[in-house]
Amino acid sequence: MSYEDLAEEARELRNEVNVFSTAFAGVVSQLGDQAHVSSLTISKLRKVIIWLVISLSLNVMLTVFVAVMGYRLQVFQSRTNDEVLCPLYVLFLNTYDKEQRDALPIDKQKIYDESFATINAGYTSLGCEEIIPAVPPVVPIPTTTR
């Protein structure tokens, strides 16, 4: 081979290398773009996962808070029933007076009986008879139908 043949062969190789390097640069550029898009997608997924973990944590904390507050409310309501409402119901029920009732006109007797039936129903529904029995024992109050 002559020098010119070798030079021609070198030019052809250089042209092929240029073509391959241009193609390779294009592929590298495409891969870089895809890697950038993938990194954005991974970054977005990380943010979504972080927000999901935060929201789940807040949800759990809120659920625990509501459960604790519900328990405290139940204790408070039970205490209110035991210490406030039941003694009032006993006071009201102990004011029942059969002689006073019998002295009323018939239509007023019905209202008197309905009032004490309502008070007795509240006393019973709160379970006050287990906490504070009515003293003296409550006279059986006739239940009236409307």
C-alpha positions in Angstrom: 0.0 0.0 0.0 1.1 3.4 -0.8 1.1 6.5 1.3 -1.9 7.9 -0.5 -3.9 4.7 0.0 -3.1 4.9 3.6 -4.1 8.5 3.8 -7.3 7.8 1.9 -8.0 4.9 4.3 -7.3 7.2 7.3 -9.7 9.8 5.9 -12.4 7.2 5.5 -11.8 5.9 9.0 -11.9 9.5 10.3 -15.2 10.1 8.5 -16.7 6.9 9.9 -15.5 7.9 13.4 -17.1 11.3 12.9 -20.3 9.6 11.9 -20.2 7.2 14.8 -19.2 10.0 17.3 -22.1 12.2 16.0 -24.5 9.2 16.3 -23.0 8.4 19.7 -23.4 12.0 20.8 -27.0 11.9 19.7 -27.6 8.7 21.7 -25.8 10.2 24.8 -27.9 13.3 24.4 -31.1 11.3 24.3 -30.0 9.2 27.2 -29.2 12.4 29.1 -32.7 13.8 28.3 -34.3 10.5 29.5 -32.2 10.5 32.6 -33.3 14.1 33.4 -36.9 13.1 32.8 -36.4 10.0 35.0 -34.8 12.0 37.7 -37.7 14.5 37.6 -40.1 11.6 37.8 -38.2 10.0 40.7 -38.0 13.4 42.4 -41.8 13.8 42.0 -42.4 10.3 43.3 -40.3 11.0 46.4 -42.3 14.2 47.0 -45.6 12.3 46.7 -44.3 9.6 49.0 -43.2 12.1 51.6 -46.5 13.9 51.5 -48.4 10.6 51.8 -46.3 9.7 54.9 -46.9 13.1 56.4 -50.7 12.9 55.7 -50.9 9.4 57.1 -49.0 10.6 60.2 -51.4 13.5 60.6 -54.3 11.2 60.2 -53.1 8.8 62.9 -52.4 11.7 65.2 -55.9 13.2 64.6 -57.5 9.8 65.1 -55.7 9.4 68.5 -56.7 12.9 69.5 -60.4 12.3 68.6 -60.3 9.0 70.5 -58.8 10.6 73.6 -61.2 13.6 73.5 -64.1 11.2 73.1 -63.0 9.2 76.1 -62.6 12.4 78.1 -66.0 13.6 77.0 -67.6 10.3 78.1 -65.9 10.6 81.5 -67.1 14.2 81.9 -70.6 13.4 80.8 -70.8 10.4 83.2 -69.5 12.6 86.0 -72.0 15.3 85.2 -74.8 12.7 85.3 -73.7 11.3 88.6 -72.9 14.6 90.4 -75.4 17.0 88.9 -78.3 15.6 86.9 -79.1 12.6 89.1 -79.3 14.7 92.4 -81.6 17.2 90.5 -83.9 14.4 89.3 -84.1 13.0 92.9 -85.0 16.4 94.1 -87.7 16.8 91.5 -89.1 13.3 92.1 -89.2 13.7 95.9 -91.5 16.7 95.4 -94.3 14.4 94.3 -97.2 14.8 96.7 -100.3 12.6 96.3 -102.5 14.8 98.5 -101.5 17.9 96.5 -102.2 16.1 93.2 -105.6 14.9 94.4 -106.5 18.5 95.4 -106.0 19.6 91.8 -108.8 19.7 89.2 -108.9 16.6 86.9 -107.3 18.3 83.9 -104.4 19.6 86.1 -104.0 16.1 87.6 -103.3 14.8 84.1 -100.6 17.5 83.6 -99.1 16.8 87.0 -98.9 13.1 86.3 -97.4 13.7 82.8 -94.8 16.0 84.3 -93.7 13.5 86.9 -93.8 10.7 84.3 -91.4 12.7 82.2 -89.1 13.4 85.2 -89.2 9.7 86.2 -88.4 8.7 82.6 -85.3 10.9 82.6 -84.3 9.6 86.0 -84.6 6.1 84.8 -82.9 6.6 81.4 -79.8 8.1 83.0 -79.5 5.1 85.4 -79.9 7.4 88.4 -81.6 4.7 90.5 -78.3 2.8 90.6 -76.4 6.0 91.8 -78.8 7.8 94.0 -82.1 6.2 95.1 -85.0 8.5 95.5 -85.6 9.0 99.2 -88.3 8.6 100.2 -89.0 6.0 97.5 -90.9 7.6 94.7 -94.6 7.0 94.7 -95.5 5.0 91.5 -96.3 7.7 89.0 -99.0 6.7 86.6 -97.9 6.8 83.0 -100.4 8.6 80.8 -100.9 8.0 77.2 -101.3 11.0 74.9 
